[in-house]
Amino acid sequence: MNKKIYERPVLRKVVEGIPNKFGSVKRLQPIETIDNVPIDGIIEKYGSPVFVISEKTMRETYRTAHRAFSTRYPKVQFAWSYKTNYLDAVCRIFHQEGAWAEVVSGFEYEKAIDNGTPGNKIIFNGPDKSDADLIRAINNKSLVHIDHFDELYTIIGLVDKLKERPQVAIRVNMDTGIIPQWDRFGFNYENGEAWNAINRLLSNGKIDLIGLHIHIGTYITMSKAYATAVEKLAALANKTYDRFQTSIGYIDVGGGFASQNTLQGAYMLATDTTPSFDDYAHSITTAMTAVNFPNNETPMLILETGRALIDDAGWLAGTVLANKRLADGRRSMVIDAGVNLMFTAFWYDHEIYPVHESSFQSEPTTIYGPLCMNIDVIRKNIDFPMLNKGDHFVVKRVGAYTMTQWMQFITYRPNIVLIDEKGEVHLVRKAEDKEVFRRQELVPEYLQNK
């Protein structure tokens, strides 16, 4: 008689859909609609996967943010961060709400112009501005934020070729208590580099310094760090006036406000820990109003908020491809949306929900995308109900960066639709097909079929 092969036992943690001892039910409630539009219908018409943007959420979020600041400070201007989501439909909604454009490349600058943004309402940030970019922006009366000395010297060298007098700001980096400290961009405050840049700029006499800019980091959950930034920029503004009798017209505190997406490794959910717009506004405006600016001239407060304005408005709907068991017995699920579409899955624990009720039981599950890459992991570990092949799912809060950092890799990039305030669905970016790439590719004659 042959000896049976030993198979080690596997323990599976199954969560029943019944209340625990505290009376709460640990079960993912399905999400069947977005703004009362059935998700199944969107997938049926526009394919799977598909990004969905809620105009209603965008406008409500913007108005909440603007109200938080404008009720606390007299001169407030938002500038929409194009890199966060530069779909024309998205940008135009924010521009309709009153936001300027904040861009970091010649490409984004062109999009802002094409979206009807006046030149004097475009803030041009970033370390990579060509001579042609600078000439166009300055002649268009845009606000150029200088990132480094080489850019400053370039502008000085271009002055005699320009039709307009440059209107610039100095980007400053500093210690605000945030770790890691962002010191890659701009001129450092503590070592005197920022003050040196101001001296060189104003001593030239051919450039107008009208603003000071700071961007202390990304996903900032400590709102008081912004107050520290404002205090240091204000000190720099007063020092500038004392020496050059030049008043700073605006203080730009950049972006970095956190959304309610939970970072991987976080102890608590972001929905419980992320500061509100009121929290950020209180810290920033309290610091602004406490400063004795020269001649009691209150500078404009500019905010380049991106992530916190758009994340909640974005959704990704898709379809389950397969279920599998891993070597250690854990359950895994394969879906039709990978990290090429959701780059943010590398740092967020995205909230994923079934579209329909499937089971009252859930089990720790690893959710993979469809790519032939081992790193294509959407969620490493999530208690998730059993969905079958062909069932639909939806991911919340994917409005920021997914549609600008996505890549064409292995699969085509999908359709993006916008649900307007009346509940009508509009296609705002068409899915790719092979013709998109044929138009861009050139085949040498000797490789062409005869």
C-alpha positions, 0 to 999 in steps of 0.5 A: 500500500502506497503511503499518502502524500502529506498535505499541510492544512490551510486555515481560511479566515472567513468573516460571516455577515452577522453582527459582532459583539459590538453590534456592527456588521463587517460587510462591504455594502455594494455600490450600484450607482454613481450620482444615481446612474447605474454602474452596470449601464455605464459599463455596458455602454462604455466598456470595462474598465471605465473611469467615471467623474462626478461633476456634482462632487467636483463643484460641491468640493470646490465650493466647500474649500473656497468657502472655508478660506474666503470666509476667513480671509479677504483675498483668496484665489484657487489655482487648479493644479493641472498635473493632478488631472488635466482632462479638459472637461475637468479643468474647465469645470474648475475654471468655471468655478473661478479657479486659475490654472497652475501648470508645470510644463509647456504642455500643460501651459498649452492646455490651459490656453486652449481651455480659455484661461487668460495668460494673467491667470496662469501660474507657471511652476516647475524646474523645466521651462525652456526659453520658448516657454518663458518668452511665451509665458512672460509675453502672455503676462503669466506669473512665472515662479522661478525654481532655480538660479539658472532659470533666474539668469535665463530670464535676465538674459531674455529681458531685452527680447521680451515685449512685457516686463516679467512678473515673477515669484520666487519658489521657496523651500524650508523646514516646516516640521514635515519629514521628509523635507521637500528641498528639491524645488525652489530656493532654501529659506534657512541657508539664505538662498531664497534671500540671495535670489531676491537680492539678485532679482531685484538688483537687476531692476528689470523684473517685478517680484510680485509673489512668494511661493511654497509647496511643503510636500504632498498628502500633508496631514499636519495643517499647522505646518502651513502656518509655519510656512506662512510665517517664514514667507511673511518674514521674507516679504517684510525683509524684501520691503525693508530693503527694496520698498517692494511689496509682495502682492501674493503668498502662494502656499501651494498644494499638498492637502490630503484626500480621504484615501488611506495611505498604505501602512496607516494605522487609522483610516484617512476618513478619520484622520485627514484634516478638513478644508476648515482645518487647513483654512484655520491654520493658514488664514490665522497665520496670514492675518497675524502678520503685520505686512508693510503699509497694512497691504494684505497680500492675496492668498493663492492655493494650488489645491489638486488632490483634495479637490478631485479625488472624491469625484473619480471612480473606476468601474470594472469586471472580475476576470478570475478567482484563484488560490495562492500557494499559502491558501489565500484567496486572490481575485484578478480584475481587468484594471491594473496598476498601469491605470491606477498608479496610486495603488502603489501607495493607497489602500483604495476602497473597492466595492462590489456593485451587487450583493454577492455573499454575506461572507468575506475573506482576506483577498489579494486583488490583482490586475490583468498585467503580466507583471508580479507588481500588478497588485491593486490591494494586497489584503482586503476582506472582500466577498466572493465575486464570480467571473463577470461580476462588476466592482467599483473603486472610490476616490481615483480622481487624482493622478490616475488619469495623468500618471497612467500608462499604455502598457499591455492594455489600452487605456479605457474610456473616461466619462463625466456624469453632469449635474443633471445625471447625463453621461458624457464621454470625455476621453475616448478609449485607445485603439491600435490606430492611436499608436499607428499614427505615432509610429514610423516603420523604416522602409526596409522593414515594411512588407513588400 
